[in-house]
Amino acid sequence: MDKFNTVDMSLWQGRQDPEDGELALRWHDKVQPWAAGAQEAAGAPEAAGVVLVGFACDEGVRRNKGRIGAAGAPQAVRKLLANTAWHLNRPVYDGGDVVCPDGDLDAAHGRLAEQVATALDLGHFPLVLGGGHEVAFGSWSGLNRHLGGSGKVGIINFDAHFDLRMTLELASSGTPFFQIAEQCAAQGTPFHYACLGVAETANTRALFARAKALGVWHVLDEAMTQTELPALLSGLDAFIAQCEHLYLTIDLDVLPGSVMPGVSAPAARGVELAVIEPLIAHIRASGKLRLADLAELNPTLDQDNRSARVAARLVHLLTR
């Protein structure tokens, strides 16, 4: 590890129930440190599992004129995960946090991409804990590096925002999918992007026009209801059928502000967790999910850890 990537296993602590033995374990009992393939280099390959990688960065949020604080999200999620009951049948490793103390977002994206690609190369499932939604470009870049810039990758984004702003001079939390579209065009690979939970009030007509021009499948938040679940699942199936690999990114501001107050831009309406969860389960069941991340949790705006608790629940859902 260098000064830009740190791991702190002291966060993994919590309740003990020794009277119930192995059946009473929690995440803090099971999570192991991961050092990007060090065991493989030593000739002792580790079992394939989930690698948690933090992206402790909100430089993109700052550039996008949002409320900063998302850099603290990875630690906040770990603290809530630590005491979560363990129900997994595969190992989980903590790969530490990629940080961005110098404002060099491009370099931070590069370090994150390296961590993600290494985890994928070793057969792990990387789960990235952001950070602002600028995390998406670094996450996707790692998968793209692992695939050698080829393959049909489908991006599924649960989000109130398209995040398709043009980069102009600097990348931000509002530009990642435009950046990905540009990279796909440059390398000659298709740009398959679905944005589910879009708030019409939070996206200009220019963004809707850009989404249409790029062939983005989107669903408005008002159509993301339990009644519409069959249609949503059918739409997901059609989208997934076009892809060889899936990258799932969840911007937590897609959830109602009452459920997710700890984000830079809380949703006036949002999409219920009861709708998001079966869609995640359906994506996992496809067998094509290679990578996932969570974005935009801002612990400084949270209330009684409600937002961090929901984020931890989503991590549990994505890994079980």
C-alpha positions as CSV (number, residue, x, y, z in Angstrom):
1,M,0.0,0.0,0.0
2,D,1.1,3.6,-0.7
3,K,-0.1,6.9,0.7
4,F,-2.9,6.9,-1.8
5,N,-4.4,3.5,-0.9
6,T,-4.8,2.6,2.8
7,V,-6.5,-0.3,4.6
8,D,-7.7,-0.1,8.2
9,M,-8.9,-3.4,9.6
10,S,-9.6,-1.8,13.0
11,L,-13.0,-0.8,11.6
12,W,-14.1,-4.4,11.5
13,Q,-15.3,-4.9,15.1
14,G,-18.7,-5.5,16.7
15,R,-20.9,-7.7,18.8
16,Q,-19.9,-11.2,19.8
17,D,-22.3,-14.0,20.7
18,P,-20.0,-17.0,21.7
19,E,-22.9,-18.9,23.2
20,D,-24.3,-19.5,19.6
21,G,-20.9,-20.5,18.0
22,E,-20.4,-20.4,14.3
23,L,-24.0,-19.5,13.6
24,A,-23.7,-16.2,15.3
25,L,-20.9,-14.7,13.2
26,R,-20.9,-11.2,11.8
27,W,-19.0,-9.5,9.1
28,H,-16.3,-8.3,11.5
29,D,-15.6,-12.0,12.2
30,K,-15.1,-12.9,8.6
31,V,-13.6,-10.1,6.5
32,Q,-10.0,-10.5,5.7
33,P,-7.4,-7.9,4.5
34,W,-6.5,-8.0,0.8
35,A,-3.3,-6.7,-0.8
36,A,-4.0,-6.8,-4.5
37,G,-2.7,-10.3,-5.3
38,A,0.1,-10.5,-2.7
39,Q,-0.9,-14.1,-1.8
40,E,-0.8,-15.1,-5.4
41,A,2.7,-13.7,-5.7
42,A,3.8,-15.7,-2.7
43,G,2.4,-18.9,-4.3
44,A,-0.6,-19.3,-2.0
45,P,-3.7,-18.3,-4.1
46,E,-6.6,-17.0,-2.0
47,A,-10.2,-18.4,-2.6
48,A,-12.2,-16.3,-5.0
49,G,-14.6,-14.0,-3.2
50,V,-15.7,-10.4,-2.9
51,V,-13.2,-7.6,-2.7
52,L,-14.4,-4.4,-1.1
53,V,-12.5,-1.4,-2.5
54,G,-13.2,2.1,-1.1
55,F,-13.1,5.2,-3.2
56,A,-12.7,7.8,-0.6
57,C,-13.1,10.7,-2.9
58,D,-15.5,13.6,-3.5
59,E,-13.4,15.7,-5.8
60,G,-16.0,15.1,-8.5
61,V,-18.8,16.3,-6.3
62,R,-16.9,19.4,-5.5
63,R,-16.3,20.1,-9.2
64,N,-20.0,19.5,-9.8
65,K,-20.9,22.1,-7.2
66,G,-22.4,19.5,-4.9
67,R,-22.2,19.2,-1.1
68,I,-18.9,17.5,-0.3
69,G,-18.5,14.8,2.4
70,A,-18.8,11.5,0.3
71,A,-15.1,10.8,0.8
72,G,-16.1,9.5,4.3
73,A,-18.6,7.0,2.9
74,P,-16.4,3.9,2.6
75,Q,-15.5,4.0,6.3
76,A,-19.1,4.7,7.3
77,V,-20.4,1.7,5.3
78,R,-17.7,-0.6,6.8
79,K,-18.7,0.4,10.3
80,L,-22.4,-0.5,9.6
81,L,-21.4,-3.7,7.8
82,A,-19.1,-4.8,10.6
83,N,-22.0,-5.7,12.9
84,T,-24.2,-7.1,10.1
85,A,-25.1,-10.8,10.5
86,W,-23.0,-13.1,8.3
87,H,-25.0,-15.2,5.8
88,L,-22.5,-15.5,2.9
89,N,-20.9,-18.7,1.5
90,R,-17.8,-17.0,0.0
91,P,-15.0,-15.0,1.5
92,V,-14.9,-11.2,1.7
93,Y,-11.7,-9.2,1.5
94,D,-11.1,-5.5,2.4
95,G,-8.8,-4.0,-0.2
96,G,-8.6,-0.6,1.5
97,D,-9.4,2.8,0.2
98,V,-8.2,4.7,-2.9
99,V,-8.0,8.3,-1.8
100,C,-7.6,11.6,-3.7
101,P,-5.9,14.1,-1.3
102,D,-4.3,16.1,-4.0
103,G,-7.3,16.8,-6.3
104,D,-5.9,14.7,-9.1
105,L,-9.0,12.8,-10.0
106,D,-7.5,11.3,-13.2
107,A,-4.8,9.7,-11.1
108,A,-7.3,8.5,-8.5
109,H,-9.4,6.9,-11.3
110,G,-6.2,5.1,-12.5
111,R,-5.5,3.7,-9.1
112,L,-9.1,2.5,-8.7
113,A,-9.0,0.9,-12.1
114,E,-5.9,-1.0,-11.2
115,Q,-7.4,-2.3,-8.0
116,V,-10.6,-3.4,-9.8
117,A,-8.8,-5.0,-12.8
118,T,-6.5,-6.9,-10.4
119,A,-9.4,-8.2,-8.4
120,L,-11.2,-9.3,-11.6
121,D,-8.0,-10.9,-13.0
122,L,-7.8,-13.0,-9.8
123,G,-11.4,-14.2,-10.1
124,H,-12.9,-11.9,-7.4
125,F,-16.1,-9.8,-7.6
126,P,-15.1,-6.2,-6.9
127,L,-17.6,-4.1,-5.0
128,V,-16.5,-0.5,-4.8
129,L,-17.7,1.8,-2.0
130,G,-17.8,5.4,-3.2
131,G,-17.3,8.3,-2.9
132,G,-19.0,10.6,-5.3
133,H,-20.4,9.2,-8.6
134,E,-17.2,10.1,-10.3
135,V,-16.3,6.6,-9.0
136,A,-18.2,5.1,-12.0
137,F,-15.5,6.1,-14.5
138,G,-12.7,4.4,-12.4
139,S,-14.8,1.3,-11.8
140,W,-15.7,0.9,-15.4
141,S,-12.1,1.6,-16.5
142,G,-11.0,-1.3,-14.3
143,L,-13.5,-3.7,-15.9
144,N,-12.5,-2.4,-19.3
145,R,-8.8,-3.0,-18.5
146,H,-9.6,-6.5,-17.4
147,L,-11.5,-7.2,-20.7
148,G,-8.7,-5.7,-22.8
149,G,-11.0,-2.9,-24.2
150,S,-13.3,-5.4,-25.8
151,G,-16.6,-7.2,-25.1
152,K,-20.2,-6.0,-24.8
153,V,-20.5,-4.4,-21.4
154,G,-23.9,-3.3,-20.2
155,I,-24.0,-0.5,-17.6
156,I,-27.0,-0.4,-15.3
157,N,-27.3,2.7,-13.2
158,F,-29.9,3.2,-10.5
159,D,-29.9,7.0,-10.4
160,A,-32.0,10.1,-10.3
161,H,-29.5,11.7,-12.7
162,F,-28.2,10.6,-16.1
163,D,-24.7,11.9,-15.2
164,L,-24.1,12.5,-18.9
165,R,-22.8,16.1,-18.6
166,M,-20.1,16.9,-21.2
167,T,-16.6,17.0,-19.6
168,L,-15.5,20.3,-21.1
169,E,-12.3,20.9,-19.1
170,L,-12.7,18.7,-16.0
171,A,-14.4,15.5,-15.2
172,S,-16.9,15.5,-12.3
173,S,-19.5,13.4,-10.6
174,G,-21.9,14.5,-13.3
175,T,-19.8,13.3,-16.3
176,P,-18.8,9.6,-15.8
177,F,-21.1,8.1,-18.3
178,F,-20.3,10.7,-21.0
179,Q,-16.6,9.8,-20.4
180,I,-17.4,6.1,-20.7
181,A,-19.3,6.8,-24.0
182,E,-16.4,8.7,-25.3
183,Q,-14.0,5.9,-24.4
184,C,-16.3,3.3,-26.0
185,A,-16.3,5.3,-29.2
186,A,-12.6,5.6,-29.2
187,Q,-12.0,1.9,-28.8
188,G,-14.8,0.8,-31.1
189,T,-16.9,-1.0,-28.4
190,P,-20.7,-0.5,-28.0
191,F,-22.0,1.8,-25.3
192,H,-24.9,0.0,-23.6
193,Y,-26.3,2.2,-20.8
194,A,-29.5,1.9,-18.8
195,C,-30.4,4.6,-16.2
196,L,-33.3,3.6,-14.0
197,G,-35.0,6.0,-11.6
198,V,-34.4,9.2,-13.6
199,A,-36.0,12.3,-12.0
200,E,-37.4,14.6,-14.8
201,T,-37.0,17.6,-12.5
202,A,-33.3,16.9,-12.0
203,N,-32.2,16.5,-15.6
204,T,-32.4,19.2,-18.3
205,R,-33.8,18.7,-21.8
206,A,-30.2,18.8,-23.0
207,L,-29.4,15.7,-20.9
208,F,-32.5,13.9,-22.1
209,A,-31.5,14.7,-25.7
210,R,-28.0,13.4,-25.1
211,A,-29.3,10.2,-23.6
212,K,-31.5,9.7,-26.6
213,A,-28.6,10.4,-29.0
214,L,-26.5,7.8,-27.2
215,G,-29.3,5.2,-27.2
216,V,-29.7,5.1,-23.4
217,W,-32.6,3.1,-22.0
218,H,-34.1,5.1,-19.2
219,V,-37.1,4.8,-16.9
220,L,-38.5,7.7,-14.9
221,D,-38.8,7.5,-11.2
222,E,-42.6,7.7,-11.4
223,A,-42.6,4.5,-13.4
224,M,-40.4,2.6,-11.0
225,T,-43.2,1.1,-8.8
226,Q,-44.0,-2.3,-7.5
227,T,-47.0,-2.4,-9.8
228,E,-44.6,-1.9,-12.8
229,L,-42.1,-4.6,-11.6
230,P,-43.1,-7.1,-14.3
231,A,-42.5,-4.6,-17.0
232,L,-39.3,-3.5,-15.4
233,L,-38.0,-7.0,-15.2
234,S,-38.9,-7.6,-18.8
235,G,-37.1,-4.5,-19.9
236,L,-34.0,-5.6,-17.9
237,D,-34.1,-9.0,-19.6
238,A,-34.1,-7.3,-23.0
239,F,-31.2,-5.1,-22.0
240,I,-29.2,-7.9,-20.5
241,A,-29.6,-10.1,-23.5
242,Q,-27.6,-7.6,-25.5
243,C,-24.6,-7.8,-23.1
244,E,-21.8,-10.2,-22.3
245,H,-20.9,-8.5,-19.0
246,L,-22.7,-6.2,-16.6
247,Y,-21.5,-3.4,-14.4
248,L,-24.1,-2.2,-11.8
249,T,-23.7,1.2,-10.2
250,I,-26.1,2.5,-7.6
251,D,-26.3,6.2,-6.9
252,L,-28.0,6.2,-3.5
253,D,-29.8,9.5,-4.3
254,V,-32.2,7.3,-6.4
255,L,-33.9,6.3,-3.1
256,P,-36.5,8.6,-1.4
257,G,-35.0,11.4,0.6
258,S,-36.8,10.1,3.7
259,V,-34.9,6.8,3.3
260,M,-31.7,8.2,2.1
261,P,-31.1,11.7,3.6
262,G,-27.4,11.4,3.6
263,V,-26.6,12.3,0.0
264,S,-25.7,15.6,-1.7
265,A,-29.0,15.8,-3.6
266,P,-31.8,14.0,-1.7
267,A,-34.7,12.8,-3.9
268,A,-38.1,14.5,-3.7
269,R,-39.8,11.3,-4.9
270,G,-37.2,8.6,-5.5
271,V,-37.6,4.8,-5.9
272,E,-38.6,2.5,-3.1
273,L,-36.1,0.0,-1.8
274,A,-38.8,-2.6,-2.3
275,V,-38.5,-2.0,-6.1
276,I,-34.7,-1.6,-6.2
277,E,-34.0,-4.9,-4.3
278,P,-35.8,-7.3,-6.7
279,L,-34.2,-5.6,-9.7
280,I,-30.7,-6.1,-8.1
281,A,-31.5,-9.8,-7.4
282,H,-32.6,-10.2,-11.1
283,I,-29.4,-8.6,-12.3
284,R,-27.3,-11.0,-10.1
285,A,-29.3,-14.0,-11.3
286,S,-28.3,-13.2,-14.9
287,G,-24.8,-14.6,-14.2
288,K,-23.3,-11.7,-16.1
289,L,-22.6,-9.3,-13.2
290,R,-18.9,-8.6,-13.0
291,L,-18.6,-5.5,-10.9
292,A,-20.8,-3.2,-8.7
293,D,-20.4,0.1,-6.8
294,L,-22.3,2.4,-4.5
295,A,-22.0,6.1,-4.8
296,E,-22.9,9.4,-3.2
297,L,-23.4,8.5,0.5
298,N,-22.5,11.5,2.5
299,P,-22.1,10.7,6.2
300,T,-21.9,14.4,7.2
301,L,-25.5,14.7,6.0
302,D,-26.8,11.4,7.4
303,Q,-29.3,11.1,10.2
304,D,-28.8,8.5,12.9
305,N,-26.8,6.4,10.3
306,R,-30.0,5.7,8.4
307,S,-28.4,6.2,5.0
308,A,-25.3,4.2,5.9
309,R,-27.5,1.4,7.2
310,V,-29.3,1.2,3.9
311,A,-26.0,1.2,2.0
312,A,-24.8,-1.7,4.2
313,R,-28.0,-3.6,3.4
314,L,-27.4,-3.1,-0.3
315,V,-23.8,-4.4,0.1
316,H,-25.2,-7.5,1.8
317,L,-27.7,-8.0,-1.0
318,L,-25.0,-7.7,-3.7
319,T,-22.7,-10.2,-2.0
320,R,-24.9,-12.9,-0.7
